[in-house]
Structure formats: structure tokens, C-alpha cells
Amino acid sequence: MLDRWRLWIAVAVTLAVAALALWTLSPWSREPAPVPPPPTAEQEDDWIDRPTADEQHFLPGLPLGEGVTIGAPAIHANLAVFPVYAVQQHDVGPVVPIGAAVTGRQAEIREVSSWSYGAEVNQLVIENQDEARLMVLGGTVLRGGLQDRLISSDLVVGPREVAQVKVYCAERSRWNPFRDGVNTKHRFEPLSFLAGTQIWIAGHFEDNQSQVWARVADVNHRNEVTTMTGTLLATLAEPGFAAERNALAAEIHAYLMQWHDVVGVAYAIDGEVRSLRMFANHALFAAFRGTLGKTMAGEALIARAGQQDDRQQPEREVSTQDEVRELVWDLRDRGRLVADTRLAAGNVTRTHQSRRGYSSTTYWVPPEAGTGEQDWSAPQSVPLTTVVVARL
């Protein structure tokens, strides 16, 4: 009897040991693998900014050219915003936006003369007082001086350089240094938005000051504002308009901040493609992202101004990536070269025109060491900016 109990005990122990061994080897007995910590912002940026060779070929959107695509739009009422992506980010060195430079007292924009009778309507001086290059976008609105102005072309001003640049008047009936009772001392403040595309076309591409004034007057008329001097800022700086524009611009800015390979933006209003603007790299685009957002938002609001109740307006189809691409291709492949201009401060601008609008590409030719002179024969393979605008 005792031997039988010993046999049962031995079998039970053997079975228990075997069960323990099986449990130890089973996946249920193992502790879960530790969850890796989320990547830091620096790690995320490193991954996004440095894709692998295979990942570089998978940019979202439709191709615009080699390594460049146009993404799907974000819709904000009558405004469609399209991000532009690029595989290759061209290093053009540090460039400071003109607004930041003037605010930080690293640059000054002034009339060509400190006397009213010596100043010129279509010329101003930009003085770079810093060691970094400055960049100005065509269409930048300048407040002050003897009258408000618009910068004509995208351009770069080199370190410690003084450049005379072309501008257009955006305030027809003032020619004195007092603006809103304050002496401007012939100096200007660059604002954080650009004039609308059609005003800029009249100036920069068509060199028609009278048409600039006419289109400024139309903007003020649409928005039912009155101004003694006829300034564009009667609308663009009006508090109610500015608040609405800035709110919409904040939405656009948040949308465009999602990607690190975005180098530009295109937009359409009421189903019509207005413009595309590209930069050499993401950092340069990011420096002007807020300005472009306010510009798009302002144009969309102006287009809506003066319309009847939205419920009575025919519903327009939303613009597509194909329509943006067709405009770009029309100007790039079928447009004719109408200007190859050397601007002040070593800038070269090449302009193409087609029946649908204009395109403009700006290069900067740095001065040669020692001589300080530009070598205009040097290759200009990397454009700083490319702009496409549609004539409406």
C-alpha cells in the first residue's frame, strides 16, 4: 500500500514539474516588451529631413517636375491651398526676411532722397546693415515714406550692401512724409503680407502704374472703404478685415506646418488658380510661410467682398491639382521668355509669359571675393524663388 502511495506522489511531482516547464516556455509567461519612448522633436526632424534613398521617391501628390509634386488642397470657404513638395533641398545659406531685418534694425528702407523733390515714385533704397543676406518678396507692401509702395521683384540684398530697387506706388494721393499725422522721416515699414496677384501683375509684369492705381481703387471699392489718399492699406490694414484675414491665415499656417519637405504653395480662389510660389528649400519657405498665408487669406476675403448673399451665388467647382499643374506647365513649357533682367544687388530675374499669365524665377549672383563685383557669367543653377501667377 505504501509503495502505491509513493508511486502516485512520484507521478504527481513529475506532472507538476512538466507543467511548470511548459508554462515557462509559453508566450503567456513572458513579460511584455518595454514600449520605446516617443521620439524627441529633434529625432523626428532628423527622420523627416533625411529620408532614405527609397523614401525620397514617395512624395505625395502629382508631379510638377523632377522631384517636385503638388499636393491635395485644403479647402477654406472659397480658398483652396495646395502644398508643393520637393525631394531635393538646395542649400543657399542663411537668408533673413526683410521684415525681421527692419524690425531688428539690421536693415533700412528709405526714399532715394531725404528731400521730397529729390525722391522718386518708382525707386527706393534698401540698406543691409548686417552680415547676413536679406530677402524681399515681390509684392511686399511698404508703409510710410512719401507714399505707400509695393516691391516689384523678388530679390536678395547682400551683406552690408546698399541697393536701389524698383517699386510701385500704392497710395495715389499723398506725397509728403506725414502719414496719419506721424512723420515717417522718409523711412518705410515692410508689412507681413503681399499685395494681391492682379495688383502685382499690373506693376511687376506689365509695368503699368496707372493700372496698379486702378486695381487698388477696385479693392477699396469692393470693401466699401473710403480713403483720402487712395492707399491700398485702407482695406488691407482695416482692423476688421485684418482680424478676419489673420484668423484664416492661422488655419492655413497650421496646415502647411505639418510637413518638412514643403517648399512652396499654390492657391485657388472661387475655383480659379491664382498663383504658385516655390523656394529653394523648406527653411526659406518657412521664413515666408506666414506672409504667404496672410496674402492668400486676404485675396480670398477681397474676392468675397461685395458679392451678394452666398446662398445666391452659383457653386463653383473646387480647383484640382491637375489645374495647378496645367497652369505651371503652360508657362514653363509653352510660355515665351520675355525678360532676362539683371536687378540691383546681383539679382537675375527670368520672366516667361503665355496667354494665361506669367512666371518669374529669381537667382542671386554673389560678388566675387576681392573685387566685390558680380560675375554675371557664373552658372545660376539653383533658383531662390519661382513664382507663377495667372492673369484673370
Secondary structure, DSSP 8 states (H G I E B T S, - for coil): -HHHHHHHHHHHHHHHHHHHHHHHHSGGGS----------HHHHHHHHHS--TTGGG--SSEEEETTEEE---EEETTEEEEEEEES-------EEEHHHHHHTTSEEEEES-SSGGG-BTTEEEEEE-SSSEEEE-TTEEEEESSS-EEE-S-EEE-TT-EEEEEEEESBTT--SSEETTEE-TTBEEEEEEE--HHHHIIIIIT--HHHHHHHHHHHHHHTT---SS-BTHHHHT-HHHHHHHHHHHHHHHHHHTT-SSEEEEEEEETTEEEEEEEESSHHHHHHHHHHHHHHHHHHHHHHHTT---GGGS-------HHHHHHHHHIIIII-EEEEEEEEGGGEEEEEEEETTEEEEEEEE--B-TTT--B-TTS---S-SEEEEEE--
